[in-house]
Amino acid sequence: MILRCVKILTVASIAVWVSLIAIGNLTDYGSNFMYVSHVMSMDTTFPGSRLTYRAITSPILHHVAYWLIILVELGIAGLCWWATVAMFRARTSPVAFHAAKGMATAGYGLALALWVIGFMAIGGEWFAMWQSATWNGQNAAFQLAAVVAM
């Protein structure tokens, strides 16, 4: 029973964390939008970088990308909250508890997709975020992915 409680607490912790990330992105839209805009525009990469042909400078596409990020974050939080409640309700039944973990797995998978594919692969490598001293979010993305993958 203690192990199940720890699993519930772990999923609830991710739900709280990602909820706060999404709320922060919604309530401080402007400053967090600047991050997405600068990364996609590639305006802080190394001078003379031959990768800047990949830049997307359309503000509309920046907003679309940012809203996609926020929606995925809300999806992660929602799945983890749903899993937390389902796992708590099923905590006394091994079979029901195992079934309830499916939503947590979906939330964790979506989180890994966002931070590994979205931020580390697309942002970090495609948009060469690693070249930016100002708008490099790879360490933060790695931390988020590592916590979820534990």
N, C-alpha and C positions, 0 to 999 in steps of 0.2 A: 504494500500500500504506500510506503514512503517513496518508492521509486516512481510510482504513478503520480504522486503529489509533486515530485520534483519535475517530472515531465510537464505537468500542467503549469507549474510555475515558469518553466523555461519558455513554453509557448506564449504564456501571458506576458512575459518580459519582452519578447519580440513584438507582440501586439502593441504594448505600450510604447516601445521605442519607435516603431515604424509609424504609429499614429502621431507621435510628436514630430517626427520628420515631415510627415504629410501636412500636419497643421502648420508647421513652420514655413513650409513652401507656399501654403495658401495665404498665411497672414503676413509674410514678408516676401510677397511675390516678386517685387521689383529687384531686390538685391540678389535673390536666388536665380531670377530670370537672367540677370547679367552674366552669371556663371555659364549658363547654357548658351547664351548668345556669343560670349567670347570664345568658348570652346568650339562651337560650330563655325564661327567666322575665322577661326585660326589666326586671329590678329595679334596674338602674343607668342607665337611660335618663334623658333630661331630665325633671325634675319637671313633671307636667302634660302629658306627651307624649300626643297623641291616638292614637298608634300602638300603645299597650300592649294594645289589644283582641286583638292577635295573639299575646300571650304564651301560652306553654305551660308550666304550672307542675307538671305531673306528673313526679315523680322517675323513674317507670318509663319514660316517653317520653324523658326526658333520657338514661337509660342506653341505651335502644334507639338513639337518635341517635348517642351516643358510640361504641357498638359498631359501628354502620354506618360511622362515620368510620374507626375502626381497621381494620375489614375491607377497606375501600377502600384504605387505606394499604398493608395487607399485599398486596392485589391488585396495586397499582402496583409495589411492590417485587418481587413475584414475577414479574410480566411483564418488568420491566427486568432482573432476574437471568437469566431464561430467554433474553431477547434477547442479553444480554452473552455468554452461553455459545454460543448459536447463531451469533452474528456472529463470535465468535472462531474457532469451528470452520470457518466458511465464508469466512474472510478471504482465501483465495487464489483464490476463484472469484467473479467479478463477479455471475453469475446467482444463485448460492446466497446470497451476501452480501446482495444486494438482497431476496431472499425472507425472509431472517432478520431484516431490519429491521422486518418487520410487527409483531412482538411489542413492539418498542420504541415504535412508533407507537401501539399499543394502550395501553401503559403511560403514555405521555405524554398521550394523550387522556383517560385516566381521571384522571390527575393534574390536568389542566386542569378537568375536570368537578368534581372535589372542591374545588379551591381557588377557581375562579371562580364556579361555580354554588353549591356548598355553603357556602363561607365568605363570598365577596364579595356574591353575590346574596341567598341565603337568610339567612345570618347578618348580613351588613352592611346589607342593605336591608329584608328582610322583618322581621327581629327588631331592626332599628334599632341594630345594634351600633356604628354610627358615632357614636351619641349617648353611648356609655359611655367615660368617661375611664379606667376600670379594665380592662374586658374587651373592648377593641376590638382585634381581630386582623386587621383589613383590611390593614394594611401588611405583616404577615408573610405573609398569603395572597397578596398581590400579588407579593411577592418570590419566593415559591415558584412561582407561575404564570409569572412572567417568566423565571425560570431554565429551567423546563421548556419554555417556548415559544421559547427562543433557537434 
